[in-house]
Amino acid sequence: MAHLKGKSTWERCEALIDIAHPYFRDVLIREAEAMGIWTKTNRQDETVTLPPGPL
């Protein structure tokens, strides 16, 4: 469960990525980067690299 109340947008994003299945974390981070929510300075623990292409 992710507790999102009172958190900033990037903190909410981080909390949701933390509870996501490891297979999807890299994709979620890339999408958050494209939306301007996640930056290189944000935490990136234990991400899984996926091959390019659709899921």
Secondary structure by P-SEA (a helix, b strand, c coil): ccccccccaaaaaaaaaaacccccaaaaaaaaaaaccccccccccbbbbbccccc
